[in-house]
Amino acid sequence: MEKVLVIGAARSGVAVSKLLKKNGYDVLLTDAKEVPEKEELEDLGIQVVDGGHPDWLLNTEYAFVVKNPGIPYRVPIIKYFVDAKVPVYTEIEVAYRFAKHFSYGAITGTDGKTTVTTLLYEMLKKAGPALTAGNIGIPLSEQVLSHDDQDTRIALELSNFQLLGIDSFRPHVSTITNLAPDHLDYMDSLDDYYSSKMRIYKNTTKEDYFIRNVDDPNIMKYAQNIPCQVIDFSLQRQDVDLYVKDGQAWYQDISLFHVNDLKIVGAFNCGNAMMAACMAYLMGVSLDDIQDVIQNFKGVEHRIEYVTTIDGVRIYNDTKATNTHSACAALSAFKENVILLCGGKDKHISFDDLKQYDHKIKHCFSFGQTKDQFKDIFTHQTSVETMQAAFAEACKIAKPGDTILLSPACSSFDQFKNYEVRGEIYKNMVHAYAKTRR
């Protein structure tokens, strides 16, 4: 029986441990923290070592190692196995090997991944059994454990962390939404970050498809020598395969949907919808089903999510904007009088891109670790300690017709568990304030 070491007992680590055990492997799971599921896992025959990684773990022979995607390769225990030339995978690769009945539409990129993935899933499930998985929050291993016995289409969101740990994973249709600086606290360089995204199509063949965003110069620089069929996409040109003309989104000579049917704001969201619709069409979804989803889709939670209107002030939650590229996309969707709430963990990324929207910003209240880095970005800016303080200050100056927008341009990990928690706290705060205004 081959032995496998799983490093990191988050949701994906627990799921992949169960999947490996089910498929006949001797599994050892380790985590630096206490593992709440330890008793359950040990009852399944999985050995659990928590509260640290003892040295004896390094003196065992493993067929391969599975690491949590969030653990950098420079962490000593990971680096040891890389240097020892032991294969190190993420759970996506393991799940793929055991999911013989799944076909994949895979999405990566800096921003827009979750919107494209969610739209694709809504379309796929119109045509038959479908699931969503990956970076969207549900481990692929978890889905394989529950659904590996039926033909299923998967809308799979992939981070570059997950892509770094694949070996044989092959999607039928894939895309990279866009590329902008991100995760420089994890990656050794920007070149490494961009290059890692290209792994999404590395195992594809002539039977597969890759949608290439020709409007993005970084994608055009890195997405070369693609082994599958390439579908060029643009919001600005019509001499490509996927384009806008006469108010419609077209794939070659096929009208996918009418642009005016979209409920989600911003030109970038039109692009997201076009990618999802094209992927769905190539995966067998009918045009009627695609158009029905387009007409009824109201957006993804935490991504330019309308919360409420208080005293004529519209309030939006864009906590998923964890970098400047994403925050710029949000700001581009509004005309003026934006009271911006931003800041968070420092990922060593410049905020200069935000300067182009200074004319739209009535005031910026920045918070968290990066609060003072916005002083030179916006003409009207105030630093505060917390998001709660930023919202309180915004409410003091907001007038009818203004927009209060939480779009942090930073990750949440300085003050919150994750961006979802940040968004939930923000929305609860907004609703609590609304009650005081009645």
C-alpha positions, 0 to 999 in steps of 0.5 A, spaced: 500 500 500 503 506 497 503 512 503 501 519 501 503 525 506 497 530 506 500 537 508 494 542 511 488 539 514 483 545 511 477 543 508 481 541 501 486 537 505 480 533 509 477 531 503 483 529 499 485 525 505 478 521 505 479 520 497 485 517 497 484 513 503 477 510 499 482 509 493 487 504 497 492 509 499 495 509 506 494 516 508 498 521 513 495 528 514 499 533 518 497 540 520 501 545 524 494 547 528 489 542 531 485 538 527 478 538 529 476 532 525 482 528 527 477 523 531 473 522 525 479 521 520 482 516 525 476 512 525 477 511 517 484 509 518 487 516 516 493 517 521 493 525 523 499 528 526 497 535 528 500 541 532 506 541 528 510 537 523 515 533 527 522 531 523 520 524 523 515 525 517 521 527 513 524 520 514 518 516 511 518 514 503 511 517 500 509 516 493 507 523 493 505 529 497 499 533 497 499 540 500 494 545 501 495 550 495 495 556 500 502 553 503 508 557 499 513 552 496 518 556 500 516 553 507 521 548 510 517 542 510 514 543 502 521 545 500 524 539 503 520 534 499 521 538 492 528 538 493 528 531 494 524 530 488 518 527 491 512 529 487 508 535 490 501 536 488 495 540 490 488 536 491 485 538 484 490 533 481 489 527 485 481 529 485 482 529 477 485 522 477 479 519 480 474 522 477 473 518 470 466 521 469 467 528 470 468 533 464 471 540 466 470 548 464 476 551 468 477 558 469 483 562 472 485 569 472 486 575 476 479 577 477 472 575 474 474 567 476 468 567 480 463 570 476 465 566 470 465 560 474 458 561 477 455 563 470 458 557 467 455 552 473 448 555 472 448 554 465 451 547 465 446 545 470 440 546 465 443 541 461 444 535 466 448 533 472 453 539 474 457 541 479 462 547 481 468 546 485 475 549 486 477 556 488 470 558 489 470 554 495 468 547 494 474 542 494 474 538 487 475 532 492 469 533 496 465 533 489 469 526 487 467 523 493 460 524 493 459 524 485 464 520 482 459 515 479 455 519 474 457 523 468 458 530 470 460 537 467 464 541 472 465 549 473 472 549 476 475 555 478 482 555 479 487 559 483 495 559 480 496 556 487 492 550 485 495 550 478 502 550 481 500 543 483 497 539 477 501 534 473 495 531 468 489 535 469 486 536 463 480 541 462 475 540 455 474 548 455 479 553 459 480 560 459 484 566 463 480 572 464 485 577 465 492 578 468 494 583 473 499 583 479 497 579 485 500 574 490 507 577 490 507 575 497 507 568 495 510 568 488 518 569 487 516 574 481 511 577 477 513 573 471 512 566 475 505 568 477 503 570 470 507 563 468 503 559 473 496 561 470 498 558 463 498 551 466 491 551 465 492 548 458 498 545 459 495 538 458 490 539 453 489 536 446 486 538 439 480 536 442 479 541 447 479 549 447 482 555 450 479 562 450 484 567 449 483 574 451 486 578 446 485 585 450 489 583 455 497 584 453 499 580 459 495 574 456 498 575 449 505 575 452 504 569 456 499 565 452 503 562 446 504 555 443 497 553 446 496 545 444 489 546 443 484 550 439 484 557 441 478 562 441 480 569 441 476 573 445 475 581 445 470 586 447 474 591 443 475 588 436 470 584 431 476 580 427 476 575 433 472 569 434 468 571 440 466 578 440 460 584 441 456 586 434 450 590 434 448 589 441 449 582 441 455 577 443 457 572 438 461 566 437 463 566 430 456 567 427 452 564 433 449 569 437 450 567 444 445 573 447 443 580 447 448 584 451 442 588 454 439 582 457 445 582 462 443 584 469 450 585 472 454 592 471 460 593 468 463 592 461 468 587 464 462 583 466 459 583 459 466 579 458 465 575 463 458 573 461 461 572 454 466 567 456 461 563 460 456 563 455 462 560 450 464 555 454 457 553 456 456 552 448 462 548 447 460 543 453 453 542 450 448 547 453 443 550 448 442 557 446 435 557 449 438 555 456 444 560 456 440 566 454 435 564 460 441 564 465 443 571 462 437 574 463 436 572 470 443 572 473 443 577 478 451 577 480 456 573 485 455 575 492 461 579 495 462 582 488 460 589 486 454 586 490 448 591 491 446 591 499 441 597 500 439 604 499 439 608 505 437 616 505 438 616 498 445 613 498 446 606 495 451 601 498 455 596 495 459 590 497 465 588 493 470 585 498 472 580 493 476 586 490 483 583 493 487 587 488 487 593 485 485 590 478 479 588 481 478 594 485 479 598 478 474 594 475 469 596 480 470 603 480 469 603 472 462 601 473 460 607 477 460 614 474 461 619 480 460 621 487 463 614 490 465 614 497 471 608 497 472 604 503 479 600 502 485 597 505 487 591 508 493 586 508 499 589 504 501 584 498 507 589 496 503 591 490 502 598 487 496 602 488 497 607 482 492 604 478 487 607 482 489 614 481 485 614 474 479 614 478 480 620 483 475 624 479 470 619 481 472 619 489 468 624 493 472 621 499 476 615 500 477 612 507 482 607 508 483 602 513 488 596 516 495 594 514 495 599 508 491 605 510 496 610 509 498 607 502 492 611 499 494 618 501 498 619 495 493 616 491 486 620 492 485 627 493 480 626 498 483 621 503 483 619 511 486 613 514 482 610 520 484 603 523 478 599 522 473 597 516 467 599 521 471 606 523 471 607 515 464 605 514 462 610 520 466 616 517 463 614 510 456 615 513 457 622 516 459 625 509 454 621 505 449 625 501 443 623 497 446 620 490 452 618 493 455 611 493 458 607 499 463 602 496 467 597 499 472 595 494 478 594 499 484 592 493 487 588 498 486 581 501 483 581 508 488 577 512 490 583 517 484 583 520 479 578 518 479 570 516 477 571 509 474 576 504 467 572 505 467 574 513 469 581 511 463 582 507 459 579 511 461 583 517 460 589 512 453 587 510 451 586 517 454 593 519 450 596 513 443 593 515 444 595 523 445 602 521 439 602 516 435 600 522 437 606 526 435 610 520 428 608 520 
